Amino acid sequence: MQVPITKTQVYAKSDGKNTLGYAHITLGDTFVVKNLRIVKGKKGVFVGMPSNKTKNGDFVDVFFPITQEARIYLTKTVIDAFTQQYPEIMQNLKIYGVDTPLNGEDFHNDPE
């Protein structure tokens, strides 16, 4: 069973490097996850999970999908909302894991 994303809020906010913006999502009208980061990477745009910095300087995700299906659903939902609100930022960019394969595999279910 997949928990639906019932609300998506997106904000363009560049860090001058790879960050394009941020998103907050509501899961099943019961939980809110804030500060998902929309990032332009080498293989395409992806959604970075919110994280905390540990005492030794490492970052640990505090929220993350545990299946590839859930990751693709979250990525597509967030990036679609961001693209709709900020089409000029997303122009000609590929979405990693949606437009491009993850780990060398193609997860599109395109009809043949």
N, C-alpha and C positions, 0 to 999 in steps of 0.2 A: 504494500500500500504506500503510495506516495502522498505526502502532505502537500496540498496545493499552496502555491504562493498567491495570496489573495490581495496583496497590495505591494506595489513597487514604487519607491521614490528615488529619483536619480538627481545628481548634482554634478555639473561640470566644475572641476577644480584641478587645474594642472599644477604639478609640483616643479615644472620646468625640466623634468626628466621623462619618466615613462607613465606617470599617473595621469589619466584623462579625467577621472572623476570618482565619485563615491555613490553608493546606493544603500538604502535601507529597505528591507523586505519584511512583510508580515506573513507568517506561516499559519494557514488555516484559521485566520482571524483570532489566534490565541497567543502567538509568540512573535516578538519583533527581533530581528537581527540587524544591527547597525554597523556601519563602516565597512561594507564590502567595497573593495577597491577595484576600479576598472583600470586595467593596465595594458599598455601597448608593449608587447614583448616581441622577441625576434621571430616567433612562429605565428604571431597574430595577437589579437586582443583577447584578454582573459579576465576572469573575475578572481581577485585575490581575497582570501578569507580574512576576517578580523583576527588579530593576534595580540598576544601580550609578550612583552620582553621579559626574559628570565634574568636571574641574578648574574648569570655568566654571559649575558649579552645575546643569547639565542632568542629567536622568535618562535612562539608556539601558537598554532591556530586554536582559537577557542570555539570555533564553529566550522564545520566542514561536512560536505556530503560524503557518504561512505560507499556509494555505488557510482559507477560511471554514468548510469542513466540519470541519477539525481544531479550529478555535476553538470551534465549537458542541459537538463531542464532548468537548473538555476542559472547557468551561464546564458542560455538563450533568452530566458525571461528578463534578466537584468539588462543584457546588451540590447535586446529589442526595445525596451523602454528607453534606454539611453539614446539609441539611434533615432527613435521617434522624436525625442525632445531636443536632441543635438545632432541633426543629420550632417551638418558641416564638419563636425569633429570626426564622425565615423566614415566619411566619404572614402571609398576605395580601400577600406581596411577589412581584412579577413578576421573571422572569429575562431580562435584556437579551440579545437574540440567540436566545433559546429561546422565551420566551413573548411577546416583542415582536420586531418586525423589526429587522434591522441595516440601516443606510443606506437606510431607506425601503422595503426589499424584505422579503417574507415568505419565510422559509426552511423553514417547516413543510411537511411532506409529508402533510398531512391528507387522508384519503380523502374524495372528494366524495359 
